[in-house]
Amino acid sequence: MALGMLVLVLGLARGAESAERVAVLEFRGSGSGLSSGERDYLVDSVVRGAVRRTLPPERYIVMTKETMIELLQGQGISFETVCEGACELEVGRKIGAHYIVTGSCWRVGGKHQVAIKLYDTKSGNLLSQETVSGVDVEGLSGTLAMATRAILAGLLAAGPAGVPGTWGSLADEGRASSAGSGTVRTEAGGTAVPGSGPHEGMVLIPGGTFWMGCVPGDGECFGDEKPRHQVTVSPFWMDTHEVTVAQYEECVNAGVCKVPFVDEGGEYYNWGRPGRRNHPVNGVDWSDAVGYCEWRGKRLPTEAEWEYAARGGKEGEVRYGQLDSVAWYEGNSGGRTHPVGQKLPNGYGLYDMLGNVWEWCWDWYDDGYYGRSPSRDPRGPESGTSRVLRGGSWYD
């Protein structure tokens, strides 16, 4: 049985009577393997805490649990019996909410999975969504807090400029979507001499045709990695490693890029941390990633380009090498990122294509896109609510 979570963003206008109120309901159900105390901790400390830290207090008031109960009872709704699905939208409308964030939690193998979605209550449209996982409450709390901040990014985007983004470390090493953030690996077209101009630190990836999507025999594939389909990509250049903190700092110092998100008192983000200048920059949202690429005279890779490069010329294999040898992941990372380029490269000389931190792609995310993707140089759907992340992270 899934657990349900509901966050209600109650809207007024600006000024003393205008701060938008945000309310968080409890997790529901018992099928995720979490105790009631663990669920209370995730809601009270993690989700509410993330909402308070993310939304500026001059624009949003985060309601207490007691206030939420009183408000619902005033509308004839029991706090203990808040429903799921379309009924949640109706609950939001009844109490004047502009948005609701719904969530569900379940268990797959040894991991807890949590999906969170942001809806516009007036239209019923899905605005943003995130899926995270964790083997225990401690691990889950970190990713859940980040996912909560990520789904609120659209609300922040409508406010003052310069609001930092959040992270994008989400599920496994397949596809993921995010309205939050990841890291950057730039791409550039053309056939310049390696090591010259904008191509310094990059390798030329030869064009070719490959099978994109779930490899037969891979038991860890998700539905959005299917169907497997043949794609042809033109030659392109790609960074040999993820953009480091030191490289991104140059863009910040030039007044072009924003300072990445930093979790105060935490260790998940690398910006400003001693000894991490050669770690991949994280806490960078998609727009900032695009801005960095343009500042360098480059661009983000499409998802097809990213996967073609990641395979390293090895067709039909799940990974380009033994996982411990090529990637920092949950089993060997020690709970943190690592300097770029420490693991073995793939056949094209690219490092950390798996693990360490998730990487942004150009494409909008659509879980059904593989079924209708063009066969040559696909650039993703024409529109969407979140962007594609690939590669997995130190946590997965």
N, C-alpha and C positions, 0 to 999 in steps of 0.2 A: 504494500500500500504506500502511495506517495505521500510525502509531507507537503503541505501547502504553506506559503508565506505571502503576506500581502503588505505592501507599503502604499499608503495613500498620501498623495500630495494635494493638500487642500488649498484652493486658490482664492486669493482676494486680489487687490491691486497694490500700488506702491504707497509707502508712507506708514504712519503709525498703525493704520487699519489695513495695510496692504500686504504685510509680510505673508508669504505663502506658507501654509502650515503643512508639515510632513508628519504622517503617522505610520507606525510600523506595527503590524499585527503579529501574532505568534505563529510559529511553525505548527503544522498539523500532522497527525498520523503517527505510526509507530513502526513502519516497515523499513526504515533506513538503518536500523541498528543503533540509533542514537537514543540515549536515555532522555527523560523529560528535563533533567537538569542540564544535560548537554545542549538540548534544543533551546532552553531558556538562555543559556550563556551565549549561544550563537546569535539569538535575536536581540537580547538586551545589550550585550557588550559589543558584539561584532557589527551587526547590521545597524542598530540605532547609532552606535558610535561612529560608524563610517559615514552615515548620513549627516550627523552633526558636524563632522570634520570636513565634509565635502562641500556642503551647501553654505554659502555665506550667511551669517546670522542677520544681516541687515535686510535680506530678501526672503529668508525662510525661518520658520519656527518649527522645531522638531518637538512634536507633542509627546507627553509622557504616557505611559501605559494607562495610568489612572484616568487621565483626561480622555484618552481614546475610548475606554470602556464607558465613561459617562456619555460621551457624544453618541456612541452607537446605541446605547440604551435609550437615549432621548429620541432616536429615530425608530425605536421598536425593534432593534436588531440585537441579538445576543452576541456578546463578545466570544463566547465559547462555541458558537455554531456558525461562524462566518463561512460561507460556501466557497467553492472553487469555480473556475471557468467563467462563463458569461455572467454568472451571478455576481462575481466579484466586480465586474464593470457596473452592474446595477447598484451594488452597495456603494461604490465610489460616487455614482451620480446622486444617490439619495442624500449623501452627506456633503455634496458640493465639491467633490474632488475633481481636479483637472486631469490628474494622471493617477494610475495605480501601477505598482510593481508587484507582479505575482511570481511565486516561486514554487518549485517542487523539488523534493529530495528523495533519492532512492539509492540503492546499493548495487554495485556491479563488481562481482569478485571480491577483492579485498579493499575496494575504494568506495567512499561515499561520493555521490554525484549530486550537484545542486544546479538547477536551471533557474534563472531569474529573467523576467521579461517586463519591459516598460510599455504600458498602453496609454493612449489618449482616451479618456473616458467619454468624451463627447462623440468622437467618431468611431471609437472601438478599435482604432488602428494600432498595430504593434509598432513601436518606435525604436526599440533596442532590446537586445537579449545577450545574455552571457551564460556559459556553462562552465562550471569548475569542478574539481575533484580533490579528494584528500583521503589518506589512509587512516587518519585519526582526527580528533577534534582540533588539536593544535595546528596540524597542517591545513585542515579545511578552513579554519578561522582566517588565516592569512589570505587565501585565495578568495574566500567569500567577501572579505572586506574590500578587496581590490575590485571584484566583480560588481559590488554594490556601487562603488565610486564610478566604475566604468559606465554603468547604465544611466547614471545621472549626468554624464558628460554633455548630453544634448541640452539639458536644462542650464548647465553652466555656460554653454556656447551662446545662449541667448542673453547672457549677462555681460559684465565688464570684460574687456579684452585682457589677455594675459593670464587667464586662469589655467593652471597647470593641468596636463592630462594625467591619466592613470596608466596602469600597466596592461599587458595582454598575455599573461601566461595562464592557459586555460585548461586544456584537456589532455589529449595524447599527442603523438607526433604526426597526426594526420592533418586535417583541415580544422580551422577554428575561425570564428567571427568575433569582431569586437568593435565597440564604439569607443573603447578606451585607448590603450597604447601597447606598443611592442618596441622593437628596435629596428634599425635600418641596415640594409645591405643594398648599395646603389648599383644601378645598371646603366650602361650607355651604349648607343648604337654605333655603327660605323666600323671601319677596319683599320684604325690607326696602328702604328707600331707599338707593341707592348712597352710600358714604362714611359711613354711620352704623354705630355699634356694631361687631359682629364682621365687618361687610361692608366696612369701610374697606380700601382697597387691593385690592378685588375687583371683578369685573364680573359682571353677571347674564347667564348663558348661557340663551337661550330654548330651551324644549323643542322637540323635533322628531323626525322620522324620517330615518334616513340608512342608507347601505350601509356596514357595518363590515367591515374586512378588506382583503385585497389588491385594489388597483385594477387593472382590466384594462390591460395594457400595461406594468405595473411589473415590470421584469426582475430586481429585487432582493428580491422577496418570498420568505419562507421558508414551509415547509409549515404551521407553526402559525398563520399569518395567513390560512389558508383553512379552509373555504369562505367566500367573501364572502356576508354575510347581512344582512338588513334588521333594524334595531333602532330602537326608539322610546325616547327618554329624556325624563324630566320636567325642568322648569326647575331650574337650580341656579346657585350662585355659585362663582367660581373666582378664586384669586389672579392678579393680572396678571403676576407674575414668580415665579421660584423663591425659596424662603425663603433669605435671606442669612445669612452668618455672624453679623452683628450682631443680626438678629432671633432666631436660635437661641440666641445668647448670653444673651438675656434669660431664656429658659426654664432655661438652665443656672444662671444666677445666682439664679433663684427656687428652686433645689433640686429641680426637677421633672425636667429632662432630664439625661442623662449627657453627659460631654464626648465629642465625636466622636473617631473613630480618627484618629491622626496617624502618618504614616510617618517615623520618625526619619531625618533626613538626606536625605529625599526631597522632592519638590515636587508630588506628586500631590494631596495633601489641603490644604484651605484653613484649617482651624482653627489659630489661633495664628500664622499667617503674616502678616508685616507687609504692609500695603497691600491685604489681601484681605477686609476687613469687608463690602464690598459684592459680593463674589463669592458664588455659591451655596454653602451649606454642603454638604459631602459627608462620607463616612465615617460616615453615620447609618444604622443598621439599621432594618428595618421596624417593629419594636416601638417604637423611639425616635421614629420618624416619627409613629406613631399617638399616642404620648404627647404630642408637641408639639402635634398638631392638637387633641387634647382639652383641653390647657391653654389654647389659643386659643379654645375653644368651637366647634371646627370638626371636620372629618374628612377622610380621604383620599378622592380621587375614585375611583369604580369605573373599570375599564378602558374600559367603554363611554362613560362620561362624559368621560374623558380624551381618547379618540379623537375624539368628537363636537366637543369644545372645540378640539382641536388642528387640525381641518380648517378652522376659522374660517368655516364657512358655505359653503365651496367643495366641492361634491359632485363626486366622480369624478376629482379631481386627486391626483397622487401627493404633492405638497407644496403648501403654501399660498403659495409664492413661490420665486424663484430662490435656490438654496441659500446662496450667499455672502452674500446680503442678509438672510437670516432666521436663519442658524444659525452657531454656532462648531463646526467639525468638523475632521477631520484635515487637510484641505486649507488651512485658514486660521487655525487656533487657535494655531499656534506651540508646540504641545505643552503647553498649559495651559488652565485655565478662564479666564473673563473676567467682569468685573462684569455683573450682570444688566441687562437692558433696553437693551443697546447696538445690537442688531439690530432690523430692522423687525418690528412686531407683525403678528399675523394679523388676520383680519376681525373678530374679537371683541375685539381690543385686548390679546391675550395675547402675552407675549414669551418667547423661548427655548423654545417648545414642541418644537422640534427642536434637538439639539445642546447644548453646554455641559456639562450633566450629566444622567444618567439620572434619571427621576422615579418614585417609588413610587406604585403603585395599591393599592386595597383588596384586590383579588382574589387568590385562590390561583391558581397557574399550572397549566395542563393543556394540553398541546399539541393535544388533540383537542376542547377545549371549544367552539370555534367551530361545530362540527358539531351541537351539541345545545343551544346557548345559547337561553334564553328570548328572545322578541322584544321584551319591554318591560322596561326598567330591570334588565337582568341584573346580578347581583352576583358572578358567577364561581362556580367549583365549591364544594361544601360543605367540602372538605378538600383537602390537598395537602402537598407537602414544601417548596415555595418560593413566593414571591410575585411578582407581575408588576411589571416595570419597563418604562417606555416613554420614547421620545423620542431615544435616542442620546446621544452625548457629544462632547466636544472631541476625543476620540481616534479616533472612528469615521469 
